[in-house]
Amino acid sequence: MSELEELIADWLPLPDVAERLDVSVKDVRSLLEERALLAAKVGERQIRSVPAEFLVESGVLDSLKGTLAVLSDAGFSDEEALRWLFTADDSLPGRPIDALREGRKTEIRRRAQALGW
């Protein structure tokens, strides 16, 4: 099991993401290309999957795309961004993804921006 799989318990293969968002798999791939979502190859069969916590009832977590852009600008690879979002931080407390889901995007983006310096 990879480090990411240990950090992130719940993954959705792209077809499942498409079903949850009520779009085509092609549309999910477009979201990945636009960096509105991130995916990693997980499991024995290395299936490209998205962390389930990136999705909310209404679709993709609103604050995710901008946060991913800030992390990318700070020089983070996709894997590093996933690791950062899902690693507990005592000063938050909790994980950055949890703070985003609670609506605390400003604080998370400020922290992400500071990582680039």
C-alpha positions as a printed Julia matrix, in Angstrom:
117×3 Matrix{Float64}:
   0.0    0.0     0.0
   1.35   3.41   -0.94
   1.76   6.31    1.47
  -1.16   8.09   -0.22
  -3.38   5.05    0.23
  -2.51   5.04    3.94
  -3.38   8.75    4.24
  -6.54   8.63    2.12
  -8.87   5.78    2.96
 -11.7    6.39    0.49
 -10.95   6.54   -3.24
 -13.35   6.67   -6.19
 -12.35   5.33   -9.63
 -13.09   7.8   -12.44
 -16.32   6.03  -13.55
 -17.64   6.32   -9.96
 -16.73  10.02   -9.87
 -18.6   10.48  -13.15
 -21.64   8.73  -11.71
 -21.6   10.81   -8.5
 -21.27  14.05  -10.51
 -23.77  12.87  -13.14
 -21.32  13.56  -15.97
 -19.32  11.46  -18.43
 -15.89  10.0   -17.66
 -14.59  12.35  -20.36
 -15.9   15.29  -18.29
 -14.12  13.91  -15.21
 -10.88  13.72  -17.22
 -11.44  17.37  -18.21
 -11.8   18.29  -14.51
  -8.48  16.54  -13.88
  -6.81  18.38  -16.77
  -8.18  21.7   -15.47
  -6.83  20.77  -12.02
 -10.3   21.11  -10.5
  -9.66  17.57   -9.2
  -6.58  15.44   -8.56
  -6.26  11.7    -9.04
  -3.67   9.07   -8.21
  -3.16   5.47   -9.27
  -4.16   3.32   -6.32
  -4.77  -0.27   -5.42
  -3.26  -3.47   -6.74
  -4.42  -2.69  -10.25
  -3.19   0.94  -10.08
  -6.6    2.37  -11.06
  -6.69   6.15  -11.46
  -8.92   7.36   -8.63
  -9.99  10.56   -6.87
 -10.23  11.01   -3.08
 -13.94  10.74   -2.18
 -13.6   13.75    0.15
 -13.1   15.99   -2.91
 -16.79  15.51   -3.64
 -19.75  16.94   -1.76
 -23.47  16.49   -2.33
 -23.58  19.38   -4.8
 -20.55  18.21   -6.82
 -16.85  19.0    -6.51
 -15.84  20.8    -3.31
 -16.05  24.51   -4.26
 -12.8   25.61   -2.65
 -10.74  22.78   -4.13
  -9.76  24.17   -7.55
  -8.35  27.45   -6.2
  -6.52  25.64   -3.43
  -4.99  23.2    -5.92
  -3.87  26.18   -8.02
  -2.15  27.76   -4.99
  -0.39  24.47   -4.19
   0.69  24.1    -7.81
   2.03  27.68   -7.81
   3.96  26.78   -4.63
   5.69  24.04   -6.63
   3.73  21.03   -5.36
   3.32  17.98   -7.58
  -0.09  16.3    -7.6
   1.13  13.66   -5.16
   2.64  16.27   -2.83
  -0.59  18.3    -2.93
  -2.64  15.21   -2.04
  -0.23  14.36    0.77
  -0.41  17.92    2.17
  -4.22  18.1     1.97
  -4.68  14.81    3.82
  -1.93  15.05    6.46
  -3.03  16.11    9.94
  -1.68  19.46   11.12
  -1.79  20.09   14.89
  -1.89  23.84   14.33
  -5.21  23.63   12.41
  -6.18  21.22   14.15
  -7.0   18.43   11.72
  -6.26  18.04    8.04
  -6.38  20.82    5.44
  -9.06  18.88    3.49
 -11.28  18.89    6.6
 -10.81  22.65    6.99
 -11.77  23.16    3.33
 -14.88  21.04    3.8
 -15.73  23.23    6.83
 -15.5   26.37    4.68
 -12.11  27.6     5.94
 -10.53  28.07    2.5
  -8.88  31.43    3.22
  -6.81  30.0     6.07
  -5.84  26.92    4.04
  -4.87  28.93    0.96
  -2.81  31.32    3.1
  -0.94  28.34    4.57
  -0.49  26.78    1.12
   0.84  30.06   -0.26
   3.36  30.34    2.58
   4.74  26.9     1.65
   6.05  28.33   -1.61
   8.44  30.67    0.19
